[in-house]
């Protein structure tokens, strides 16, 4: 009976560990924080995601856009379309305030949030290559195969 209890506890522990999210530990000691005025970015339904007017060009490494196939946002510098598990490449996301960044857990976009319920949530976006943190709040997310979205974000 003792061995059975031990095996049960071991199996339960392994199950819980395997189901937990992989937290990204980010060293922010030399990071840049964008906390200035707010910029609004809008990509309309059906707008061409390859047109720079429909990409939020944050830095030379990160251009956020969304395809018109019903997918999520992606980084047009590094991707031609969205990848459900990794896009936008080069970014990590957390729910919360930039003032609390040390206490937040950063993940790939789709792990951090559910796009259909993203509107109105306070988020922190971390640009990995640039080592920059900024605040983001989505104000719209089109359903279906439209590709529209908008957000407000902090600036340098």
C-alpha positions in Angstrom: 0.0 0.0 0.0 2.9 2.4 0.8 4.4 1.8 -2.6 1.0 2.4 -4.3 0.7 5.8 -2.4 4.2 6.7 -3.5 3.5 5.9 -7.1 0.3 7.9 -7.0 2.0 11.0 -5.6 4.8 10.6 -8.1 2.4 10.2 -11.0 0.4 13.2 -9.9 3.5 15.4 -9.5 4.7 14.4 -13.0 1.3 15.2 -14.5 1.1 18.6 -12.8 4.7 19.5 -13.9 4.0 18.4 -17.5 0.8 20.5 -17.6 2.3 23.7 -16.3 3.3 26.6 -18.5 7.0 27.1 -19.2 7.8 30.4 -17.6 10.3 32.6 -19.4 12.9 34.1 -17.0 14.1 37.4 -18.5 17.0 39.3 -17.1 15.8 42.9 -17.1 18.8 44.6 -15.5 19.8 46.4 -18.7 16.4 46.6 -20.3 14.7 49.6 -21.9 11.2 50.5 -20.8 8.8 52.4 -23.1 6.5 54.3 -20.8 5.8 57.5 -22.7 2.8 58.6 -24.7 0.3 56.1 -26.1 0.2 55.3 -29.8 -2.8 53.6 -31.4 -2.2 51.1 -34.2 -5.1 49.8 -36.4 -5.1 47.1 -39.1 -8.5 47.1 -40.8 -10.4 44.0 -41.9 -9.0 42.7 -45.2 -6.0 45.1 -45.3 -2.8 43.8 -46.9 -0.5 42.6 -44.1 2.5 43.0 -46.3 1.9 46.7 -46.7 3.9 48.7 -44.2 0.9 50.8 -43.4 -0.7 47.7 -41.9 2.4 46.7 -39.8 3.2 48.3 -36.4 6.9 48.7 -36.9 8.1 48.8 -33.4 11.8 48.3 -34.1 13.9 46.9 -37.0 13.3 43.4 -35.5 9.6 43.5 -34.8 6.8 44.5 -37.1 3.4 43.3 -35.8 0.6 42.5 -38.2 -2.2 40.0 -38.8 -3.1 38.0 -41.9 -6.6 37.8 -43.3 -7.0 34.1 -42.8 -8.4 34.3 -39.2 -5.0 33.7 -37.6 -3.2 35.5 -34.8 -0.7 38.4 -35.0 2.8 37.7 -36.3 6.1 39.4 -36.7 6.4 40.4 -40.4 10.2 40.7 -40.2 10.7 37.1 -39.2 7.5 35.4 -40.4 5.4 35.3 -43.6 2.3 34.2 -41.7 1.3 33.3 -38.1 2.3 30.1 -36.4 -0.2 29.3 -33.7 2.4 28.2 -31.2 5.3 30.7 -31.7 4.0 33.9 -33.3 4.9 36.7 -33.1 8.5 35.4 -33.2 10.9 37.5 -31.1 8.3 38.6 -28.5 7.0 37.5 -25.1 3.8 38.6 -23.5 2.4 38.9 -20.0 -1.0 40.0 -18.6 -0.5 42.9 -16.2 1.1 46.3 -15.8 4.6 47.3 -17.0 5.1 48.7 -13.5 4.9 45.1 -12.2 7.0 43.6 -14.9 9.3 41.8 -12.3 6.3 39.9 -10.9 4.9 38.9 -14.3 5.3 35.7 -16.2 6.2 36.1 -19.9 5.2 33.6 -22.5 4.6 33.2 -26.3 1.5 35.2 -27.3 -0.9 32.3 -27.6 0.1 30.8 -24.2 -0.2 34.2 -22.5 -3.6 35.1 -23.9 -6.6 33.8 -25.9 -6.9 36.2 -28.8 -10.7 36.0 -28.8 -10.8 37.4 -25.2 -7.9 39.8 -25.5 -9.7 43.1 -25.9 -9.4 45.4 -22.9 -6.7 43.4 -21.1 -3.5 45.2 -19.9 -0.5 43.5 -21.4 3.2 43.9 -21.3 5.1 43.1 -24.5 8.8 42.2 -24.3 10.9 42.5 -27.5 13.6 39.9 -27.1 16.3 41.1 -29.5 15.9 44.7 -28.5 15.5 44.1 -24.8 12.5 46.5 -24.6 9.4 46.3 -22.5 6.2 48.2 -23.4 2.5 48.3 -22.5 -0.2 47.1 -24.9 -4.0 47.1 -24.7 -6.0 45.6 -27.5 -9.0 47.6 -28.4 -10.4 45.4 -31.2 -10.0 41.8 -32.5 -12.0 40.8 -35.6 -13.5 37.3 -35.6 -13.6 35.1 -38.6 -11.3 35.5 -41.5 -11.0 39.3 -41.5 -7.6 40.0 -40.0 -8.5 43.3 -38.3 -7.2 44.3 -34.9 -6.1 47.4 -33.1 -4.3 48.3 -29.9 -2.8 51.1 -27.9 0.8 50.8 -26.9 3.4 52.8 -25.0 6.2 54.6 -26.9 9.9 55.3 -26.3 
